Each structure stands twice: as C-alpha cells, then as structure tokens.
Amino acid sequence: MATVTLGATLIVKDEEQNLPACLDSLRGVVDEIVVYDTGSRDATVEIARNAGARVSQGHWDGDFSRARNAAIALSRSTWVLTIDADERAVLGPHRIRPKLAAAHGIDAFTVWVMNHRAAAQGAGHEHPGTRILRRAVMRYSGRVHEQPVRRDGRATRLADLPREVLRLDHFGYADLSRLKSKAHRNNEIAQGSLDAIVAGEASANLAEIASLLLHLGRSRRASGDRQGAVDALETLREIAPGTSTAIDGTAVLAEVLLDADMAEPVLVLASHLQTAGAQRQFCDWLRAQALIRLARWGEALVLLRGIDHLVDPAGRVRGLADVLEAQMHVAIRMREQDEAVAALLRAMVEHGSVAGRGHLLLRLWGPRPPEHLADLMISFGAREHLDAVVVELRSCPAPGPAVADAVVVLARLRAGGLQAPSAGDAVHPEAVRR
C-alpha cells in the first residue's frame, strides 16, 4: 500500500512577521512545506528556507489561483494543506493520518477556520473552508477568493474534518491596517476582473459574475466604501435573485446598512433572508440591531434573549460576544440590572470579551458582596477565560481585586471537588435567558 503523505503549501509576500509562527505550527505534522513567494523584499524567503521549506521565488500577477496552483505543482505529497502565513494549524498529528489514509473516494476535506478579530471589531467567527486537497485531483479557480475544484470539472467529493483533528486559527482580521490593505487589493482584483468581462476581454457565466460582485461588495465594505459595497451587492441581488450567492450578498448588504445606521431597510432584508432559508437566529440578530437603532428596546431584548447559536448564510459560525454585549446594553436601558450583569459575565467568561470591561461589571454589580459576584462568575462553567478576567479585575479599583481573589479561591475549591458557600442573593445565571 502506498504511503499517504501530507504537505503544506503557502503563497507569501513580505511575511517575515507572521511566517515563523505559522511554520512552527506545522512542525512534526506535515511531511513537507512548499512556499511560493510572490516578490518579498524582507526576510521571508530566508525564514522559509531556514525552516526547511522548499521555496520557489515566483511572481505576483493579481491571480490567487495561479499562485496557489504553482505552489501545489511543487508539492510531492498525496494531500496538500493550503495555509496562509497569518494562520496557525492546530492539528492532532496522530488523528489526521488515519483520516487521510481512509479517505477512499474523497477529493478534499473541509476544515474549521477560526477568525480572530481585534477587540474593537467585535466577536470573531469561524467557518468551514476546503483546505486539504488530493494533489493529483484538485486545483484552484478564481483570481480572488479562489476556490478548489476538480481538474476534470466533475463535482468535488468532500468530507469534513472535526475540530479535534485539525483547526486553523486565522489572525489576519486582528490587524486593522493589514485588513484594509487586503481589502483594497481584493477590491482592485475583483473590479479588474469585472471590467475585463464588461469590455469583452474575458468571458464568464452568470455564477462567476455573481461571485465577483459578492467579493467586490465584501471588499468595498472592508475598505470603508459603503456606497460602492451597496452598489455591488444590489447589482448582485438584481442579476442573480434566489441564488445562494445573492442570499449571502443580502446578508452582507444588511450589515453594510447597519454600519450606516439605516435600520428600516434592514428589517425588510432580514425578512427576505428568513424567507430564503437563512437561520432564524441570524435574521433575529439583524432585526435586533435594527430595532436598537430605532430605540425599540423591548422588542430588541426579546429577540436577543432567544439567540444562542449564530450562523450566517455563508456558513460562518459567529461568536456570541456581540449579541451578549448588545443584550447587556439593552437590559440596562430596560432597567433589567440582573440580566445586564449576567449577559456581561457570559460575554467575559464564556466568550473572552474581557479587556476594559471590568469597571463596567463592577458598576453594574454595585455594593453587593464581591464573593457573590465571584461565585456567579464560576457558575457559568467556562474556565478558558477566567485568568484574563482575574487580571482585568485586579487592574480595577476596589472591589475589583477582592472579586479577583474570590474567583481564584472558588476556582481552587471547585477544582478540588469542594463546595463553596451559597451565593445567597447572587444573580442566577439563567437571568440572561429570561
């Protein structure tokens, strides 16, 4: 039986800051690393070579698929993992090999990608991406937002990899200046492709044009060109009504309009999305944001209470931190103090929305005993972000340090199987789901 091998392929340019951590995350897991450089002027090529990667010094012509395919052509592996320099692979090295070896009749695997964002941007999101390809069968298509397809044009046979086998952490959205630079670049590529089609210099079917308009709308939004985004997305909805691409575009359009505080049209678009089959909770999240902008607090709070899982039409799983913080602010408006506390605590303890929020939490809690707040914090069951919460509270004035000390003590008691004293009049966690 032939040995199944796994390689990683990257296309890079001036990535000396990101590349070392990416390559470190692949160490001991993949059999080879191929780096296709598109014209770096920094130490990217040297870093890649020193890490043992096979490096090709190529060129950049605005076509992501050509570059991806050039990298794949250099690989010698059975399977290739497509990864970018601003991503980190979190792999189970002893779990992924059996999956690949048993993948008879499978062309590619989808992998969960977690997109981390800067605190000012709100919650991150995760989405499935087709990232592991059978090298002999697959290639990339599309100048921007390239997608893997079979070389023979037949439908790709896909399978999913669980998160515990492989997850990619993407940090490209966490750098706002870098994000805007990428958006401008993608904007130019998508607009250039559309211009070539209009001028008759390139051919494309309706689905390809619709996809370009969607990418153009997203890129224009990210670069701050709201009117340009609206124009592209409205054109998409007009020429490809009812398609999955138009549904995705409608969701992006709704968020562009929310950015501009245009609430009434968002209520209409949310209804369109729900009729088209979008997740009801995602539609309710759009409605709730519009109702908040219209100062219809009670209606918004009812919707926010019902959101516990958020998936947009593109399949991206959205974090709940933004929902919980919106619930907190609306609950304050509605004088639902306990609900506001519980929502903020969930955002902090369960979803990591911690920085700068300690002062607000203490103000909402008021003069009640600090140990009761600590007990409530522990009761949510999440431990991943507790250390960050403790650090945040220690930086606050009294009673912040006392609450932090109580959290540490209670966490140790619970870890040892001991029961802490009852919190008495503390807020019940279910206050957030009233």
VODRENKOL-661228 format. One line per field, with one value per residue (C-alpha): residue number from 1; residue in three letters; x, y, z. Coordinates in steps of 0.05 Angstrom, whole numbers. Example, Ala and Ser with C-alpha at 12.3 -4.5 7.8 and 13.67 -1.06 7.14 Angstrom:
resi	[1_2]
resn	[ALA_SER]
X	[246_273]
Y	[-90_-21]
Z	[156_143]
***
This chain:
resi	[1_2_3_4_5_6_7_8_9_10_11_12_13_14_15_16_17_18_19_20_21_22_23_24_25_26_27_28_29_30_31_32_33_34_35_36_37_38_39_40_41_42_43_44_45_46_47_48_49_50_51_52_53_54_55_56_57_58_59_60_61_62_63_64_65_66_67_68_69_70_71_72_73_74_75_76_77_78_79_80_81_82_83_84_85_86_87_88_89_90_91_92_93_94_95_96_97_98_99_100_101_102_103_104_105_106_107_108_109_110_111_112_113_114_115_116_117_118_119_120_121_122_123_124_125_126_127_128_129_130_131_132_133_134_135_136_137_138_139_140_141_142_143_144_145_146_147_148_149_150_151_152_153_154_155_156_157_158_159_160_161_162_163_164_165_166_167_168_169_170_171_172_173_174_175_176_177_178_179_180_181_182_183_184_185_186_187_188_189_190_191_192_193_194_195_196_197_198_199_200_201_202_203_204_205_206_207_208_209_210_211_212_213_214_215_216_217_218_219_220_221_222_223_224_225_226_227_228_229_230_231_232_233_234_235_236_237_238_239_240_241_242_243_244_245_246_247_248_249_250_251_252_253_254_255_256_257_258_259_260_261_262_263_264_265_266_267_268_269_270_271_272_273_274_275_276_277_278_279_280_281_282_283_284_285_286_287_288_289_290_291_292_293_294_295_296_297_298_299_300_301_302_303_304_305_306_307_308_309_310_311_312_313_314_315_316_317_318_319_320_321_322_323_324_325_326_327_328_329_330_331_332_333_334_335_336_337_338_339_340_341_342_343_344_345_346_347_348_349_350_351_352_353_354_355_356_357_358_359_360_361_362_363_364_365_366_367_368_369_370_371_372_373_374_375_376_377_378_379_380_381_382_383_384_385_386_387_388_389_390_391_392_393_394_395_396_397_398_399_400_401_402_403_404_405_406_407_408_409_410_411_412_413_414_415_416_417_418_419_420_421_422_423_424_425_426_427_428_429_430_431_432_433_434]
resn	[MET_ALA_THR_VAL_THR_LEU_GLY_ALA_THR_LEU_ILE_VAL_LYS_ASP_GLU_GLU_GLN_ASN_LEU_PRO_ALA_CYS_LEU_ASP_SER_LEU_ARG_GLY_VAL_VAL_ASP_GLU_ILE_VAL_VAL_TYR_ASP_THR_GLY_SER_ARG_ASP_ALA_THR_VAL_GLU_ILE_ALA_ARG_ASN_ALA_GLY_ALA_ARG_VAL_SER_GLN_GLY_HIS_TRP_ASP_GLY_ASP_PHE_SER_ARG_ALA_ARG_ASN_ALA_ALA_ILE_ALA_LEU_SER_ARG_SER_THR_TRP_VAL_LEU_THR_ILE_ASP_ALA_ASP_GLU_ARG_ALA_VAL_LEU_GLY_PRO_HIS_ARG_ILE_ARG_PRO_LYS_LEU_ALA_ALA_ALA_HIS_GLY_ILE_ASP_ALA_PHE_THR_VAL_TRP_VAL_MET_ASN_HIS_ARG_ALA_ALA_ALA_GLN_GLY_ALA_GLY_HIS_GLU_HIS_PRO_GLY_THR_ARG_ILE_LEU_ARG_ARG_ALA_VAL_MET_ARG_TYR_SER_GLY_ARG_VAL_HIS_GLU_GLN_PRO_VAL_ARG_ARG_ASP_GLY_ARG_ALA_THR_ARG_LEU_ALA_ASP_LEU_PRO_ARG_GLU_VAL_LEU_ARG_LEU_ASP_HIS_PHE_GLY_TYR_ALA_ASP_LEU_SER_ARG_LEU_LYS_SER_LYS_ALA_HIS_ARG_ASN_ASN_GLU_ILE_ALA_GLN_GLY_SER_LEU_ASP_ALA_ILE_VAL_ALA_GLY_GLU_ALA_SER_ALA_ASN_LEU_ALA_GLU_ILE_ALA_SER_LEU_LEU_LEU_HIS_LEU_GLY_ARG_SER_ARG_ARG_ALA_SER_GLY_ASP_ARG_GLN_GLY_ALA_VAL_ASP_ALA_LEU_GLU_THR_LEU_ARG_GLU_ILE_ALA_PRO_GLY_THR_SER_THR_ALA_ILE_ASP_GLY_THR_ALA_VAL_LEU_ALA_GLU_VAL_LEU_LEU_ASP_ALA_ASP_MET_ALA_GLU_PRO_VAL_LEU_VAL_LEU_ALA_SER_HIS_LEU_GLN_THR_ALA_GLY_ALA_GLN_ARG_GLN_PHE_CYS_ASP_TRP_LEU_ARG_ALA_GLN_ALA_LEU_ILE_ARG_LEU_ALA_ARG_TRP_GLY_GLU_ALA_LEU_VAL_LEU_LEU_ARG_GLY_ILE_ASP_HIS_LEU_VAL_ASP_PRO_ALA_GLY_ARG_VAL_ARG_GLY_LEU_ALA_ASP_VAL_LEU_GLU_ALA_GLN_MET_HIS_VAL_ALA_ILE_ARG_MET_ARG_GLU_GLN_ASP_GLU_ALA_VAL_ALA_ALA_LEU_LEU_ARG_ALA_MET_VAL_GLU_HIS_GLY_SER_VAL_ALA_GLY_ARG_GLY_HIS_LEU_LEU_LEU_ARG_LEU_TRP_GLY_PRO_ARG_PRO_PRO_GLU_HIS_LEU_ALA_ASP_LEU_MET_ILE_SER_PHE_GLY_ALA_ARG_GLU_HIS_LEU_ASP_ALA_VAL_VAL_VAL_GLU_LEU_ARG_SER_CYS_PRO_ALA_PRO_GLY_PRO_ALA_VAL_ALA_ASP_ALA_VAL_VAL_VAL_LEU_ALA_ARG_LEU_ARG_ALA_GLY_GLY_LEU_GLN_ALA_PRO_SER_ALA_GLY_ASP_ALA_VAL_HIS_PRO_GLU_ALA_VAL_ARG_ARG]
X	[0_27_47_-1_36_13_47_32_31_35_37_71_98_134_110_172_128_76_113_155_94_57_116_125_52_66_129_126_58_68_118_139_127_125_129_114_140_109_164_183_232_241_269_210_249_307_260_224_289_318_256_267_214_221_218_202_214_156_117_51_1_-63_-86_-90_-109_-47_-3_-38_-33_41_53_13_54_117_90_105_53_-11_-50_-36_-58_-69_-50_-32_24_-25_-56_-35_-50_-77_-71_-78_-18_-38_-110_-103_-62_-116_-168_-127_-109_-182_-206_-222_-263_-253_-222_-218_-232_-265_-231_-257_-223_-228_-222_-196_-210_-184_-225_-252_-280_-325_-331_-294_-326_-310_-326_-312_-262_-238_-165_-138_-137_-117_-60_-68_-142_-153_-133_-155_-201_-216_-170_-194_-227_-202_-238_-213_-244_-231_-184_-233_-291_-332_-364_-315_-325_-319_-312_-308_-251_-272_-240_-201_-166_-149_-167_-137_-131_-132_-104_-108_-171_-138_-94_-139_-87_-70_-143_-156_-95_-120_-190_-162_-121_-181_-224_-177_-173_-248_-262_-209_-240_-309_-282_-249_-315_-354_-301_-305_-233_-254_-314_-353_-420_-473_-450_-378_-402_-447_-388_-344_-398_-404_-328_-329_-384_-346_-280_-312_-344_-278_-243_-296_-330_-402_-436_-392_-410_-484_-479_-443_-490_-554_-529_-516_-587_-616_-579_-580_-643_-655_-585_-542_-494_-549_-572_-500_-499_-564_-534_-472_-517_-556_-492_-468_-534_-527_-458_-492_-548_-601_-647_-713_-686_-650_-717_-740_-676_-680_-749_-723_-667_-712_-759_-699_-680_-627_-621_-676_-629_-583_-644_-665_-595_-602_-671_-648_-591_-640_-690_-635_-620_-694_-695_-746_-712_-765_-773_-697_-688_-739_-701_-633_-655_-671_-603_-556_-525_-509_-494_-495_-518_-445_-440_-396_-409_-409_-386_-439_-399_-430_-500_-489_-460_-520_-565_-528_-536_-610_-623_-592_-639_-697_-673_-662_-600_-591_-599_-547_-497_-509_-502_-437_-409_-424_-391_-329_-324_-351_-330_-268_-294_-254_-208_-234_-299_-281_-301_-369_-381_-365_-411_-468_-456_-457_-450_-469_-417_-357_-355_-425_-402_-343_-389_-434_-374_-351_-422_-421_-376_-326_-253_-217_-221_-222_-148_-159_-219_-178_-123_-175_-208_-141_-129_-194_-205_-240_-276_-242_-182_-227_-271_-208_-183_-250_-251_-183_-204_-270_-238_-189_-245_-286_-224_-214_-286_-305_-369_-364_-415_-481_-481_-545_-573_-527_-556_-576_-542_-610_-625_-592_-644_-707]
Y	[0_68_114_172_238_308_372_445_499_574_635_693_763_803_758_758_776_721_665_637_621_591_545_526_504_455_425_350_343_353_316_377_452_488_564_603_673_728_780_791_846_827_763_719_674_665_647_596_563_562_525_471_493_484_555_580_653_667_729_764_780_791_719_679_614_615_625_571_522_539_521_456_437_439_391_317_297_256_311_385_432_503_552_626_659_693_626_574_500_465_392_325_292_222_232_264_208_154_202_213_140_120_174_128_166_233_292_344_358_419_447_495_563_608_682_723_798_858_877_939_897_854_779_734_679_610_578_514_520_469_466_395_373_310_339_297_313_384_454_526_570_645_705_729_688_628_561_489_449_382_385_345_392_340_353_352_295_328_303_343_341_351_408_360_333_400_472_535_598_660_725_767_804_825_877_933_965_898_882_947_935_866_894_947_894_847_905_921_848_837_904_889_822_852_908_856_818_882_902_833_817_757_711_688_656_687_648_674_746_739_712_771_820_787_791_863_881_850_882_951_945_925_984_1033_1045_1035_1063_1021_960_975_985_918_879_909_891_820_815_841_795_730_731_670_641_624_678_730_706_714_783_803_787_829_885_885_893_949_986_974_1005_1066_1065_1052_1009_1005_972_920_897_885_848_804_781_767_726_685_671_648_598_635_615_648_669_704_741_759_786_832_853_865_911_950_956_981_1036_1053_1056_999_969_920_886_882_850_795_776_779_732_679_678_622_600_645_620_668_647_634_581_622_609_677_688_708_763_818_790_787_857_883_846_878_949_940_908_969_1013_970_972_897_902_828_809_861_832_760_779_816_759_709_754_757_687_645_686_724_794_818_878_943_912_902_973_965_898_927_987_942_897_955_946_872_825_813_738_731_761_713_654_674_681_610_582_595_534_563_564_585_660_662_680_740_761_757_801_851_856_864_926_957_997_964_918_891_859_827_797_771_739_706_679_646_615_590_561_522_497_473_440_402_378_423_463_537_572_590_656_676_736_730_735_667_651_639_713_721_676_707]
Z	[0_-19_38_48_56_75_52_67_13_23_-22_13_4_58_115_160_220_212_177_235_279_220_203_276_279_221_250_261_229_154_111_71_66_0_-1_-65_-56_-99_-91_-19_-2_71_104_84_36_85_142_99_76_145_169_117_67_-8_-34_-104_-118_-166_-184_-170_-226_-186_-194_-130_-164_-209_-149_-109_-167_-176_-102_-109_-171_-129_-77_-78_-26_-33_2_9_64_39_94_97_136_183_202_253_246_309_290_322_288_308_285_217_185_194_166_103_95_99_51_-7_-59_-24_-63_-8_66_97_159_211_208_270_250_309_309_346_408_373_316_360_362_314_274_248_182_145_88_38_56_48_-24_-60_-101_-164_-170_-147_-169_-154_-195_-188_-188_-119_-63_-101_-93_-102_-159_-191_-250_-293_-278_-240_-173_-115_-66_3_74_139_189_262_300_344_282_251_263_233_274_229_256_192_215_281_247_222_177_146_137_100_56_37_24_-24_-60_-67_-88_-146_-168_-167_-202_-254_-269_-277_-321_-366_-373_-390_-441_-474_-456_-413_-411_-351_-336_-290_-229_-237_-246_-184_-144_-166_-145_-77_-66_-91_-41_17_-3_-11_57_89_56_80_13_36_-25_-70_-29_-34_-110_-120_-74_-102_-172_-148_-120_-185_-233_-192_-149_-106_-114_-53_-75_-74_-6_20_-12_22_90_74_49_114_153_108_121_196_192_163_216_162_205_168_104_148_177_106_86_149_127_57_86_131_73_33_87_127_200_241_297_248_220_291_304_244_268_339_315_272_330_376_325_325_402_404_465_489_421_413_481_467_404_437_492_441_406_429_363_304_234_174_104_84_138_185_258_292_364_414_450_407_420_495_498_459_508_566_539_523_591_623_583_606_679_679_722_738_665_645_696_672_599_611_652_597_546_590_620_562_502_523_515_575_561_591_617_690_710_677_711_779_767_747_807_856_932_933_964_919_936_907_841_841_854_797_751_769_760_685_679_629_651_588_600_676_682_636_678_741_711_688_756_792_749_773_837_897_899_835_870_923_869_833_897_909_839_849_916_889_826_870_915_855_823_889_890_948_950_964_1009_975_938_972_935_875_805_777_710_678_686_618_585_615]
***
